[in-house]
Amino acid sequence: MALQDAINTRIGEWGAKGLSGGQKRRVSICIEILTRPKLLFLDEPTSRLDSAGSYYVMSRIAKLDQRDGVGRTIIASIY
């Protein structure tokens, strides 16, 4: 998800700077993917992301089912 340059960066907390908003969104999607759910529902996974971030998110999601062999349903709303 193009997060290699932020590998040693804290996510952040109140009063402490960490990842950007787009990076936080991509991390939260990665955390959900790691649980290997049978149903993955993503409500506007690309909102507030730039075009590069949107590309990384959607290309990863599109390749998910092909890669790990888990029979999963992916539902994403994008507009």
mmCIF file of the N, C-alpha and C atoms, coordinates in Angstrom:
data_MODEL
# 
_entry.id   MODEL 
# 
loop_
_atom_site.group_PDB 
_atom_site.id 
_atom_site.type_symbol 
_atom_site.label_atom_id 
_atom_site.label_alt_id 
_atom_site.label_comp_id 
_atom_site.label_asym_id 
_atom_site.label_entity_id 
_atom_site.label_seq_id 
_atom_site.pdbx_PDB_ins_code 
_atom_site.Cartn_x 
_atom_site.Cartn_y 
_atom_site.Cartn_z 
_atom_site.occupancy 
_atom_site.B_iso_or_equiv 
_atom_site.pdbx_formal_charge 
_atom_site.auth_seq_id 
_atom_site.auth_comp_id 
_atom_site.auth_asym_id 
_atom_site.auth_atom_id 
_atom_site.pdbx_PDB_model_num 
ATOM 1   N N  . MET A 1 1  ? 0.821   -1.193  0.000  1.00 0.00 ? 1  MET A N  1 
ATOM 2   C CA . MET A 1 1  ? 0.000   0.000   0.000  1.00 0.00 ? 1  MET A CA 1 
ATOM 3   C C  . MET A 1 1  ? 0.869   1.262   0.000  1.00 0.00 ? 1  MET A C  1 
ATOM 4   N N  . ALA A 1 2  ? 2.099   1.132   -0.400 1.00 0.00 ? 2  ALA A N  1 
ATOM 5   C CA . ALA A 1 2  ? 3.032   2.270   -0.496 1.00 0.00 ? 2  ALA A CA 1 
ATOM 6   C C  . ALA A 1 2  ? 3.267   2.926   0.862  1.00 0.00 ? 2  ALA A C  1 
ATOM 7   N N  . LEU A 1 3  ? 3.510   2.110   1.862  1.00 0.00 ? 3  LEU A N  1 
ATOM 8   C CA . LEU A 1 3  ? 3.789   2.622   3.205  1.00 0.00 ? 3  LEU A CA 1 
ATOM 9   C C  . LEU A 1 3  ? 5.226   2.330   3.642  1.00 0.00 ? 3  LEU A C  1 
ATOM 10  N N  . GLN A 1 4  ? 6.070   1.908   2.710  1.00 0.00 ? 4  GLN A N  1 
ATOM 11  C CA . GLN A 1 4  ? 7.436   1.535   3.057  1.00 0.00 ? 4  GLN A CA 1 
ATOM 12  C C  . GLN A 1 4  ? 8.218   2.694   3.660  1.00 0.00 ? 4  GLN A C  1 
ATOM 13  N N  . ASP A 1 5  ? 7.967   3.919   3.190  1.00 0.00 ? 5  ASP A N  1 
ATOM 14  C CA . ASP A 1 5  ? 8.728   5.052   3.706  1.00 0.00 ? 5  ASP A CA 1 
ATOM 15  C C  . ASP A 1 5  ? 8.290   5.463   5.111  1.00 0.00 ? 5  ASP A C  1 
ATOM 16  N N  . ALA A 1 6  ? 7.199   4.908   5.591  1.00 0.00 ? 6  ALA A N  1 
ATOM 17  C CA . ALA A 1 6  ? 6.698   5.243   6.927  1.00 0.00 ? 6  ALA A CA 1 
ATOM 18  C C  . ALA A 1 6  ? 6.801   4.061   7.887  1.00 0.00 ? 6  ALA A C  1 
ATOM 19  N N  . ILE A 1 7  ? 7.654   3.106   7.591  1.00 0.00 ? 7  ILE A N  1 
ATOM 20  C CA . ILE A 1 7  ? 7.705   1.864   8.363  1.00 0.00 ? 7  ILE A CA 1 
ATOM 21  C C  . ILE A 1 7  ? 8.090   2.084   9.828  1.00 0.00 ? 7  ILE A C  1 
ATOM 22  N N  . ASN A 1 8  ? 8.902   3.063   10.119 1.00 0.00 ? 8  ASN A N  1 
ATOM 23  C CA . ASN A 1 8  ? 9.319   3.310   11.501 1.00 0.00 ? 8  ASN A CA 1 
ATOM 24  C C  . ASN A 1 8  ? 8.642   4.532   12.114 1.00 0.00 ? 8  ASN A C  1 
ATOM 25  N N  . THR A 1 9  ? 7.535   4.952   11.525 1.00 0.00 ? 9  THR A N  1 
ATOM 26  C CA . THR A 1 9  ? 6.809   6.128   12.013 1.00 0.00 ? 9  THR A CA 1 
ATOM 27  C C  . THR A 1 9  ? 5.649   5.685   12.892 1.00 0.00 ? 9  THR A C  1 
ATOM 28  N N  . ARG A 1 10 ? 5.491   6.313   14.028 1.00 0.00 ? 10 ARG A N  1 
ATOM 29  C CA . ARG A 1 10 ? 4.335   6.035   14.886 1.00 0.00 ? 10 ARG A CA 1 
ATOM 30  C C  . ARG A 1 10 ? 3.073   6.522   14.196 1.00 0.00 ? 10 ARG A C  1 
ATOM 31  N N  . ILE A 1 11 ? 1.971   5.868   14.466 1.00 0.00 ? 11 ILE A N  1 
ATOM 32  C CA . ILE A 1 11 ? 0.710   6.285   13.864 1.00 0.00 ? 11 ILE A CA 1 
ATOM 33  C C  . ILE A 1 11 ? 0.331   7.669   14.360 1.00 0.00 ? 11 ILE A C  1 
ATOM 34  N N  . GLY A 1 12 ? 0.565   7.967   15.586 1.00 0.00 ? 12 GLY A N  1 
ATOM 35  C CA . GLY A 1 12 ? 0.280   9.296   16.134 1.00 0.00 ? 12 GLY A CA 1 
ATOM 36  C C  . GLY A 1 12 ? -0.791  9.222   17.203 1.00 0.00 ? 12 GLY A C  1 
ATOM 37  N N  . GLU A 1 13 ? -0.903  10.289  17.940 1.00 0.00 ? 13 GLU A N  1 
ATOM 38  C CA . GLU A 1 13 ? -1.888  10.394  19.001 1.00 0.00 ? 13 GLU A CA 1 
ATOM 39  C C  . GLU A 1 13 ? -2.141  11.864  19.252 1.00 0.00 ? 13 GLU A C  1 
ATOM 40  N N  . TRP A 1 14 ? -3.022  12.164  20.178 1.00 0.00 ? 14 TRP A N  1 
ATOM 41  C CA . TRP A 1 14 ? -3.334  13.546  20.474 1.00 0.00 ? 14 TRP A CA 1 
ATOM 42  C C  . TRP A 1 14 ? -2.082  14.254  20.944 1.00 0.00 ? 14 TRP A C  1 
ATOM 43  N N  . GLY A 1 15 ? -1.729  15.308  20.251 1.00 0.00 ? 15 GLY A N  1 
ATOM 44  C CA . GLY A 1 15 ? -0.571  16.092  20.642 1.00 0.00 ? 15 GLY A CA 1 
ATOM 45  C C  . GLY A 1 15 ? 0.752   15.603  20.064 1.00 0.00 ? 15 GLY A C  1 
ATOM 46  N N  . ALA A 1 16 ? 0.757   14.475  19.381 1.00 0.00 ? 16 ALA A N  1 
ATOM 47  C CA . ALA A 1 16 ? 1.990   13.951  18.794 1.00 0.00 ? 16 ALA A CA 1 
ATOM 48  C C  . ALA A 1 16 ? 1.769   13.661  17.315 1.00 0.00 ? 16 ALA A C  1 
ATOM 49  N N  . LYS A 1 17 ? 2.584   14.258  16.465 1.00 0.00 ? 17 LYS A N  1 
ATOM 50  C CA . LYS A 1 17 ? 2.445   14.061  15.029 1.00 0.00 ? 17 LYS A CA 1 
ATOM 51  C C  . LYS A 1 17 ? 2.917   12.662  14.661 1.00 0.00 ? 17 LYS A C  1 
ATOM 52  N N  . GLY A 1 18 ? 2.224   12.065  13.726 1.00 0.00 ? 18 GLY A N  1 
ATOM 53  C CA . GLY A 1 18 ? 2.585   10.735  13.244 1.00 0.00 ? 18 GLY A CA 1 
ATOM 54  C C  . GLY A 1 18 ? 2.321   10.648  11.760 1.00 0.00 ? 18 GLY A C  1 
ATOM 55  N N  . LEU A 1 19 ? 1.632   9.617   11.349 1.00 0.00 ? 19 LEU A N  1 
ATOM 56  C CA . LEU A 1 19 ? 1.310   9.420   9.944  1.00 0.00 ? 19 LEU A CA 1 
ATOM 57  C C  . LEU A 1 19 ? 0.318   10.464  9.451  1.00 0.00 ? 19 LEU A C  1 
ATOM 58  N N  . SER A 1 20 ? 0.296   10.656  8.140  1.00 0.00 ? 20 SER A N  1 
ATOM 59  C CA . SER A 1 20 ? -0.692  11.556  7.551  1.00 0.00 ? 20 SER A CA 1 
ATOM 60  C C  . SER A 1 20 ? -2.055  10.870  7.555  1.00 0.00 ? 20 SER A C  1 
ATOM 61  N N  . GLY A 1 21 ? -3.088  11.627  7.254  1.00 0.00 ? 21 GLY A N  1 
ATOM 62  C CA . GLY A 1 21 ? -4.439  11.065  7.229  1.00 0.00 ? 21 GLY A CA 1 
ATOM 63  C C  . GLY A 1 21 ? -4.592  9.947   6.206  1.00 0.00 ? 21 GLY A C  1 
ATOM 64  N N  . GLY A 1 22 ? -4.000  10.112  5.018  1.00 0.00 ? 22 GLY A N  1 
ATOM 65  C CA . GLY A 1 22 ? -4.068  9.077   3.989  1.00 0.00 ? 22 GLY A CA 1 
ATOM 66  C C  . GLY A 1 22 ? -3.318  7.815   4.394  1.00 0.00 ? 22 GLY A C  1 
ATOM 67  N N  . GLN A 1 23 ? -2.178  7.996   5.044  1.00 0.00 ? 23 GLN A N  1 
ATOM 68  C CA . GLN A 1 23 ? -1.419  6.839   5.519  1.00 0.00 ? 23 GLN A CA 1 
ATOM 69  C C  . GLN A 1 23 ? -2.179  6.106   6.607  1.00 0.00 ? 23 GLN A C  1 
ATOM 70  N N  . LYS A 1 24 ? -2.844  6.838   7.497  1.00 0.00 ? 24 LYS A N  1 
ATOM 71  C CA . LYS A 1 24 ? -3.646  6.191   8.541  1.00 0.00 ? 24 LYS A CA 1 
ATOM 72  C C  . LYS A 1 24 ? -4.768  5.373   7.936  1.00 0.00 ? 24 LYS A C  1 
ATOM 73  N N  . ARG A 1 25 ? -5.409  5.908   6.890  1.00 0.00 ? 25 ARG A N  1 
ATOM 74  C CA . ARG A 1 25 ? -6.493  5.181   6.225  1.00 0.00 ? 25 ARG A CA 1 
ATOM 75  C C  . ARG A 1 25 ? -5.965  3.885   5.615  1.00 0.00 ? 25 ARG A C  1 
ATOM 76  N N  . ARG A 1 26 ? -4.807  3.962   4.958  1.00 0.00 ? 26 ARG A N  1 
ATOM 77  C CA . ARG A 1 26 ? -4.229  2.750   4.353  1.00 0.00 ? 26 ARG A CA 1 
ATOM 78  C C  . ARG A 1 26 ? -3.819  1.728   5.409  1.00 0.00 ? 26 ARG A C  1 
ATOM 79  N N  . VAL A 1 27 ? -3.296  2.198   6.542  1.00 0.00 ? 27 VAL A N  1 
ATOM 80  C CA . VAL A 1 27 ? -2.939  1.280   7.630  1.00 0.00 ? 27 VAL A CA 1 
ATOM 81  C C  . VAL A 1 27 ? -4.181  0.577   8.166  1.00 0.00 ? 27 VAL A C  1 
ATOM 82  N N  . SER A 1 28 ? -5.273  1.311   8.336  1.00 0.00 ? 28 SER A N  1 
ATOM 83  C CA . SER A 1 28 ? -6.496  0.682   8.859  1.00 0.00 ? 28 SER A CA 1 
ATOM 84  C C  . SER A 1 28 ? -7.037  -0.365  7.898  1.00 0.00 ? 28 SER A C  1 
ATOM 85  N N  . ILE A 1 29 ? -6.933  -0.125  6.591  1.00 0.00 ? 29 ILE A N  1 
ATOM 86  C CA . ILE A 1 29 ? -7.352  -1.133  5.608  1.00 0.00 ? 29 ILE A CA 1 
ATOM 87  C C  . ILE A 1 29 ? -6.440  -2.348  5.688  1.00 0.00 ? 29 ILE A C  1 
ATOM 88  N N  . CYS A 1 30 ? -5.138  -2.131  5.833  1.00 0.00 ? 30 CYS A N  1 
ATOM 89  C CA . CYS A 1 30 ? -4.189  -3.248  5.959  1.00 0.00 ? 30 CYS A CA 1 
ATOM 90  C C  . CYS A 1 30 ? -4.490  -4.098  7.188  1.00 0.00 ? 30 CYS A C  1 
ATOM 91  N N  . ILE A 1 31 ? -4.830  -3.462  8.290  1.00 0.00 ? 31 ILE A N  1 
ATOM 92  C CA . ILE A 1 31 ? -5.141  -4.201  9.515  1.00 0.00 ? 31 ILE A CA 1 
ATOM 93  C C  . ILE A 1 31 ? -6.347  -5.102  9.292  1.00 0.00 ? 31 ILE A C  1 
ATOM 94  N N  . GLU A 1 32 ? -7.355  -4.590  8.607  1.00 0.00 ? 32 GLU A N  1 
ATOM 95  C CA . GLU A 1 32 ? -8.537  -5.404  8.313  1.00 0.00 ? 32 GLU A CA 1 
ATOM 96  C C  . GLU A 1 32 ? -8.186  -6.567  7.391  1.00 0.00 ? 32 GLU A C  1 
ATOM 97  N N  . ILE A 1 33 ? -7.341  -6.331  6.408  1.00 0.00 ? 33 ILE A N  1 
ATOM 98  C CA . ILE A 1 33 ? -6.942  -7.389  5.472  1.00 0.00 ? 33 ILE A CA 1 
ATOM 99  C C  . ILE A 1 33 ? -6.177  -8.491  6.205  1.00 0.00 ? 33 ILE A C  1 
ATOM 100 N N  . LEU A 1 34 ? -5.360  -8.110  7.188  1.00 0.00 ? 34 LEU A N  1 
ATOM 101 C CA . LEU A 1 34 ? -4.567  -9.095  7.929  1.00 0.00 ? 34 LEU A CA 1 
ATOM 102 C C  . LEU A 1 34 ? -5.421  -10.109 8.688  1.00 0.00 ? 34 LEU A C  1 
ATOM 103 N N  . THR A 1 35 ? -6.637  -9.736  9.034  1.00 0.00 ? 35 THR A N  1 
ATOM 104 C CA . THR A 1 35 ? -7.509  -10.667 9.755  1.00 0.00 ? 35 THR A CA 1 
ATOM 105 C C  . THR A 1 35 ? -8.118  -11.724 8.838  1.00 0.00 ? 35 THR A C  1 
ATOM 106 N N  . ARG A 1 36 ? -7.897  -11.589 7.523  1.00 0.00 ? 36 ARG A N  1 
ATOM 107 C CA . ARG A 1 36 ? -8.388  -12.528 6.501  1.00 0.00 ? 36 ARG A CA 1 
ATOM 108 C C  . ARG A 1 36 ? -9.892  -12.789 6.636  1.00 0.00 ? 36 ARG A C  1 
ATOM 109 N N  . PRO A 1 37 ? -10.704 -11.734 6.575  1.00 0.00 ? 37 PRO A N  1 
ATOM 110 C CA . PRO A 1 37 ? -12.147 -11.919 6.737  1.00 0.00 ? 37 PRO A CA 1 
ATOM 111 C C  . PRO A 1 37 ? -12.777 -12.562 5.507  1.00 0.00 ? 37 PRO A C  1 
ATOM 112 N N  . LYS A 1 38 ? -13.868 -13.266 5.701  1.00 0.00 ? 38 LYS A N  1 
ATOM 113 C CA . LYS A 1 38 ? -14.614 -13.854 4.584  1.00 0.00 ? 38 LYS A CA 1 
ATOM 114 C C  . LYS A 1 38 ? -15.396 -12.773 3.843  1.00 0.00 ? 38 LYS A C  1 
ATOM 115 N N  . LEU A 1 39 ? -15.802 -11.715 4.561  1.00 0.00 ? 39 LEU A N  1 
ATOM 116 C CA . LEU A 1 39 ? -16.514 -10.590 3.971  1.00 0.00 ? 39 LEU A CA 1 
ATOM 117 C C  . LEU A 1 39 ? -15.753 -9.326  4.323  1.00 0.00 ? 39 LEU A C  1 
ATOM 118 N N  . LEU A 1 40 ? -15.354 -8.605  3.303  1.00 0.00 ? 40 LEU A N  1 
ATOM 119 C CA . LEU A 1 40 ? -14.635 -7.347  3.504  1.00 0.00 ? 40 LEU A CA 1 
ATOM 120 C C  . LEU A 1 40 ? -15.499 -6.237  2.920  1.00 0.00 ? 40 LEU A C  1 
ATOM 121 N N  . PHE A 1 41 ? -16.041 -5.384  3.776  1.00 0.00 ? 41 PHE A N  1 
ATOM 122 C CA . PHE A 1 41 ? -16.880 -4.276  3.356  1.00 0.00 ? 41 PHE A CA 1 
ATOM 123 C C  . PHE A 1 41 ? -16.111 -2.990  3.564  1.00 0.00 ? 41 PHE A C  1 
ATOM 124 N N  . LEU A 1 42 ? -15.899 -2.265  2.480  1.00 0.00 ? 42 LEU A N  1 
ATOM 125 C CA . LEU A 1 42 ? -15.141 -1.020  2.535  1.00 0.00 ? 42 LEU A CA 1 
ATOM 126 C C  . LEU A 1 42 ? -16.032 0.133   2.094  1.00 0.00 ? 42 LEU A C  1 
ATOM 127 N N  . ASP A 1 43 ? -16.326 1.030   3.003  1.00 0.00 ? 43 ASP A N  1 
ATOM 128 C CA . ASP A 1 43 ? -17.155 2.181   2.705  1.00 0.00 ? 43 ASP A CA 1 
ATOM 129 C C  . ASP A 1 43 ? -16.254 3.351   2.336  1.00 0.00 ? 43 ASP A C  1 
ATOM 130 N N  . GLU A 1 44 ? -16.214 3.670   1.075  1.00 0.00 ? 44 GLU A N  1 
ATOM 131 C CA . GLU A 1 44 ? -15.391 4.749   0.528  1.00 0.00 ? 44 GLU A CA 1 
ATOM 132 C C  . GLU A 1 44 ? -13.915 4.639   0.937  1.00 0.00 ? 44 GLU A C  1 
ATOM 133 N N  . PRO A 1 45 ? -13.259 3.558   0.562  1.00 0.00 ? 45 PRO A N  1 
ATOM 134 C CA . PRO A 1 45 ? -11.863 3.375   0.978  1.00 0.00 ? 45 PRO A CA 1 
ATOM 135 C C  . PRO A 1 45 ? -10.898 4.392   0.367  1.00 0.00 ? 45 PRO A C  1 
ATOM 136 N N  . THR A 1 46 ? -11.314 5.102   -0.681 1.00 0.00 ? 46 THR A N  1 
ATOM 137 C CA . THR A 1 46 ? -10.411 6.059   -1.321 1.00 0.00 ? 46 THR A CA 1 
ATOM 138 C C  . THR A 1 46 ? -10.751 7.512   -1.017 1.00 0.00 ? 46 THR A C  1 
ATOM 139 N N  . SER A 1 47 ? -11.755 7.761   -0.163 1.00 0.00 ? 47 SER A N  1 
ATOM 140 C CA . SER A 1 47 ? -12.091 9.156   0.123  1.00 0.00 ? 47 SER A CA 1 
ATOM 141 C C  . SER A 1 47 ? -10.938 9.833   0.861  1.00 0.00 ? 47 SER A C  1 
ATOM 142 N N  . ARG A 1 48 ? -10.705 11.067  0.508  1.00 0.00 ? 48 ARG A N  1 
ATOM 143 C CA . ARG A 1 48 ? -9.628  11.899  1.058  1.00 0.00 ? 48 ARG A CA 1 
ATOM 144 C C  . ARG A 1 48 ? -8.233  11.382  0.733  1.00 0.00 ? 48 ARG A C  1 
ATOM 145 N N  . LEU A 1 49 ? -8.105  10.472  -0.246 1.00 0.00 ? 49 LEU A N  1 
ATOM 146 C CA . LEU A 1 49 ? -6.788  10.041  -0.694 1.00 0.00 ? 49 LEU A CA 1 
ATOM 147 C C  . LEU A 1 49 ? -6.479  10.711  -2.029 1.00 0.00 ? 49 LEU A C  1 
ATOM 148 N N  . ASP A 1 50 ? -5.209  10.944  -2.288 1.00 0.00 ? 50 ASP A N  1 
ATOM 149 C CA . ASP A 1 50 ? -4.835  11.461  -3.594 1.00 0.00 ? 50 ASP A CA 1 
ATOM 150 C C  . ASP A 1 50 ? -4.893  10.328  -4.620 1.00 0.00 ? 50 ASP A C  1 
ATOM 151 N N  . SER A 1 51 ? -4.624  10.640  -5.860 1.00 0.00 ? 51 SER A N  1 
ATOM 152 C CA . SER A 1 51 ? -4.769  9.632   -6.912 1.00 0.00 ? 51 SER A CA 1 
ATOM 153 C C  . SER A 1 51 ? -3.802  8.459   -6.728 1.00 0.00 ? 51 SER A C  1 
ATOM 154 N N  . ALA A 1 52 ? -2.592  8.724   -6.260 1.00 0.00 ? 52 ALA A N  1 
ATOM 155 C CA . ALA A 1 52 ? -1.632  7.637   -6.041 1.00 0.00 ? 52 ALA A CA 1 
ATOM 156 C C  . ALA A 1 52 ? -2.096  6.731   -4.905 1.00 0.00 ? 52 ALA A C  1 
ATOM 157 N N  . GLY A 1 53 ? -2.543  7.318   -3.818 1.00 0.00 ? 53 GLY A N  1 
ATOM 158 C CA . GLY A 1 53 ? -3.043  6.531   -2.690 1.00 0.00 ? 53 GLY A CA 1 
ATOM 159 C C  . GLY A 1 53 ? -4.249  5.702   -3.085 1.00 0.00 ? 53 GLY A C  1 
ATOM 160 N N  . SER A 1 54 ? -5.147  6.289   -3.869 1.00 0.00 ? 54 SER A N  1 
ATOM 161 C CA . SER A 1 54 ? -6.325  5.555   -4.347 1.00 0.00 ? 54 SER A CA 1 
ATOM 162 C C  . SER A 1 54 ? -5.916  4.379   -5.222 1.00 0.00 ? 54 SER A C  1 
ATOM 163 N N  . TYR A 1 55 ? -4.927  4.599   -6.065 1.00 0.00 ? 55 TYR A N  1 
ATOM 164 C CA . TYR A 1 55 ? -4.443  3.519   -6.923 1.00 0.00 ? 55 TYR A CA 1 
ATOM 165 C C  . TYR A 1 55 ? -3.882  2.373   -6.094 1.00 0.00 ? 55 TYR A C  1 
ATOM 166 N N  . TYR A 1 56 ? -3.057  2.674   -5.112 1.00 0.00 ? 56 TYR A N  1 
ATOM 167 C CA . TYR A 1 56 ? -2.460  1.625   -4.284 1.00 0.00 ? 56 TYR A CA 1 
ATOM 168 C C  . TYR A 1 56 ? -3.529  0.824   -3.539 1.00 0.00 ? 56 TYR A C  1 
ATOM 169 N N  . VAL A 1 57 ? -4.500  1.524   -2.981 1.00 0.00 ? 57 VAL A N  1 
ATOM 170 C CA . VAL A 1 57 ? -5.557  0.852   -2.229 1.00 0.00 ? 57 VAL A CA 1 
ATOM 171 C C  . VAL A 1 57 ? -6.366  -0.066  -3.139 1.00 0.00 ? 57 VAL A C  1 
ATOM 172 N N  . MET A 1 58 ? -6.843  0.466   -4.257 1.00 0.00 ? 58 MET A N  1 
ATOM 173 C CA . MET A 1 58 ? -7.717  -0.320  -5.121 1.00 0.00 ? 58 MET A CA 1 
ATOM 174 C C  . MET A 1 58 ? -6.978  -1.438  -5.848 1.00 0.00 ? 58 MET A C  1 
ATOM 175 N N  . SER A 1 59 ? -5.729  -1.234  -6.210 1.00 0.00 ? 59 SER A N  1 
ATOM 176 C CA . SER A 1 59 ? -4.987  -2.321  -6.856 1.00 0.00 ? 59 SER A CA 1 
ATOM 177 C C  . SER A 1 59 ? -4.731  -3.463  -5.871 1.00 0.00 ? 59 SER A C  1 
ATOM 178 N N  . ARG A 1 60 ? -4.467  -3.137  -4.615 1.00 0.00 ? 60 ARG A N  1 
ATOM 179 C CA . ARG A 1 60 ? -4.261  -4.169  -3.588 1.00 0.00 ? 60 ARG A CA 1 
ATOM 180 C C  . ARG A 1 60 ? -5.557  -4.933  -3.326 1.00 0.00 ? 60 ARG A C  1 
ATOM 181 N N  . ILE A 1 61 ? -6.660  -4.210  -3.238 1.00 0.00 ? 61 ILE A N  1 
ATOM 182 C CA . ILE A 1 61 ? -7.946  -4.846  -2.998 1.00 0.00 ? 61 ILE A CA 1 
ATOM 183 C C  . ILE A 1 61 ? -8.329  -5.752  -4.170 1.00 0.00 ? 61 ILE A C  1 
ATOM 184 N N  . ALA A 1 62 ? -8.059  -5.292  -5.389 1.00 0.00 ? 62 ALA A N  1 
ATOM 185 C CA . ALA A 1 62 ? -8.385  -6.095  -6.569 1.00 0.00 ? 62 ALA A CA 1 
ATOM 186 C C  . ALA A 1 62 ? -7.584  -7.390  -6.619 1.00 0.00 ? 62 ALA A C  1 
ATOM 187 N N  . LYS A 1 63 ? -6.367  -7.394  -6.100 1.00 0.00 ? 63 LYS A N  1 
ATOM 188 C CA . LYS A 1 63 ? -5.509  -8.579  -6.129 1.00 0.00 ? 63 LYS A CA 1 
ATOM 189 C C  . LYS A 1 63 ? -5.698  -9.497  -4.929 1.00 0.00 ? 63 LYS A C  1 
ATOM 190 N N  . LEU A 1 64 ? -6.480  -9.072  -3.944 1.00 0.00 ? 64 LEU A N  1 
ATOM 191 C CA . LEU A 1 64 ? -6.606  -9.837  -2.700 1.00 0.00 ? 64 LEU A CA 1 
ATOM 192 C C  . LEU A 1 64 ? -7.057  -11.272 -2.911 1.00 0.00 ? 64 LEU A C  1 
ATOM 193 N N  . ASP A 1 65 ? -8.146  -11.462 -3.588 1.00 0.00 ? 65 ASP A N  1 
ATOM 194 C CA . ASP A 1 65 ? -8.717  -12.796 -3.716 1.00 0.00 ? 65 ASP A CA 1 
ATOM 195 C C  . ASP A 1 65 ? -7.842  -13.707 -4.566 1.00 0.00 ? 65 ASP A C  1 
ATOM 196 N N  . GLN A 1 66 ? -7.118  -13.156 -5.511 1.00 0.00 ? 66 GLN A N  1 
ATOM 197 C CA . GLN A 1 66 ? -6.239  -13.946 -6.365 1.00 0.00 ? 66 GLN A CA 1 
ATOM 198 C C  . GLN A 1 66 ? -5.022  -14.444 -5.611 1.00 0.00 ? 66 GLN A C  1 
ATOM 199 N N  . ARG A 1 67 ? -4.599  -13.724 -4.610 1.00 0.00 ? 67 ARG A N  1 
ATOM 200 C CA . ARG A 1 67 ? -3.326  -13.991 -3.969 1.00 0.00 ? 67 ARG A CA 1 
ATOM 201 C C  . ARG A 1 67 ? -3.373  -15.068 -2.888 1.00 0.00 ? 67 ARG A C  1 
ATOM 202 N N  . ASP A 1 68 ? -4.300  -14.966 -1.951 1.00 0.00 ? 68 ASP A N  1 
ATOM 203 C CA . ASP A 1 68 ? -4.218  -15.839 -0.788 1.00 0.00 ? 68 ASP A CA 1 
ATOM 204 C C  . ASP A 1 68 ? -5.176  -17.029 -0.817 1.00 0.00 ? 68 ASP A C  1 
ATOM 205 N N  . GLY A 1 69 ? -6.077  -17.105 -1.784 1.00 0.00 ? 69 GLY A N  1 
ATOM 206 C CA . GLY A 1 69 ? -6.945  -18.265 -1.908 1.00 0.00 ? 69 GLY A CA 1 
ATOM 207 C C  . GLY A 1 69 ? -8.068  -18.356 -0.894 1.00 0.00 ? 69 GLY A C  1 
ATOM 208 N N  . VAL A 1 70 ? -8.259  -17.321 -0.084 1.00 0.00 ? 70 VAL A N  1 
ATOM 209 C CA . VAL A 1 70 ? -9.373  -17.305 0.854  1.00 0.00 ? 70 VAL A CA 1 
ATOM 210 C C  . VAL A 1 70 ? -10.613 -16.943 0.059  1.00 0.00 ? 70 VAL A C  1 
ATOM 211 N N  . GLY A 1 71 ? -11.662 -17.767 0.155  1.00 0.00 ? 71 GLY A N  1 
ATOM 212 C CA . GLY A 1 71 ? -12.899 -17.448 -0.551 1.00 0.00 ? 71 GLY A CA 1 
ATOM 213 C C  . GLY A 1 71 ? -13.572 -16.278 0.138  1.00 0.00 ? 71 GLY A C  1 
ATOM 214 N N  . ARG A 1 72 ? -13.403 -15.090 -0.404 1.00 0.00 ? 72 ARG A N  1 
ATOM 215 C CA . ARG A 1 72 ? -13.917 -13.914 0.275  1.00 0.00 ? 72 ARG A CA 1 
ATOM 216 C C  . ARG A 1 72 ? -14.756 -13.081 -0.677 1.00 0.00 ? 72 ARG A C  1 
ATOM 217 N N  . THR A 1 73 ? -15.689 -12.377 -0.090 1.00 0.00 ? 73 THR A N  1 
ATOM 218 C CA . THR A 1 73 ? -16.503 -11.422 -0.820 1.00 0.00 ? 73 THR A CA 1 
ATOM 219 C C  . THR A 1 73 ? -16.031 -10.027 -0.448 1.00 0.00 ? 73 THR A C  1 
ATOM 220 N N  . ILE A 1 74 ? -15.801 -9.202  -1.452 1.00 0.00 ? 74 ILE A N  1 
ATOM 221 C CA . ILE A 1 74 ? -15.346 -7.842  -1.228 1.00 0.00 ? 74 ILE A CA 1 
ATOM 222 C C  . ILE A 1 74 ? -16.404 -6.898  -1.761 1.00 0.00 ? 74 ILE A C  1 
ATOM 223 N N  . ILE A 1 75 ? -16.878 -6.014  -0.890 1.00 0.00 ? 75 ILE A N  1 
ATOM 224 C CA . ILE A 1 75 ? -17.857 -5.005  -1.270 1.00 0.00 ? 75 ILE A CA 1 
ATOM 225 C C  . ILE A 1 75 ? -17.247 -3.651  -0.961 1.00 0.00 ? 75 ILE A C  1 
ATOM 226 N N  . ALA A 1 76 ? -17.199 -2.784  -1.968 1.00 0.00 ? 76 ALA A N  1 
ATOM 227 C CA . ALA A 1 76 ? -16.643 -1.449  -1.776 1.00 0.00 ? 76 ALA A CA 1 
ATOM 228 C C  . ALA A 1 76 ? -17.567 -0.418  -2.422 1.00 0.00 ? 76 ALA A C  1 
ATOM 229 N N  . SER A 1 77 ? -17.863 0.628   -1.690 1.00 0.00 ? 77 SER A N  1 
ATOM 230 C CA . SER A 1 77 ? -18.640 1.728   -2.268 1.00 0.00 ? 77 SER A CA 1 
ATOM 231 C C  . SER A 1 77 ? -17.688 2.876   -2.576 1.00 0.00 ? 77 SER A C  1 
ATOM 232 N N  . ILE A 1 78 ? -17.722 3.315   -3.833 1.00 0.00 ? 78 ILE A N  1 
ATOM 233 C CA . ILE A 1 78 ? -16.860 4.389   -4.278 1.00 0.00 ? 78 ILE A CA 1 
ATOM 234 C C  . ILE A 1 78 ? -17.684 5.332   -5.121 1.00 0.00 ? 78 ILE A C  1 
ATOM 235 N N  . TYR A 1 79 ? -17.520 6.608   -4.896 1.00 0.00 ? 79 TYR A N  1 
ATOM 236 C CA . TYR A 1 79 ? -18.156 7.579   -5.780 1.00 0.00 ? 79 TYR A CA 1 
ATOM 237 C C  . TYR A 1 79 ? -17.319 8.815   -5.907 1.00 0.00 ? 79 TYR A C  1 
# 
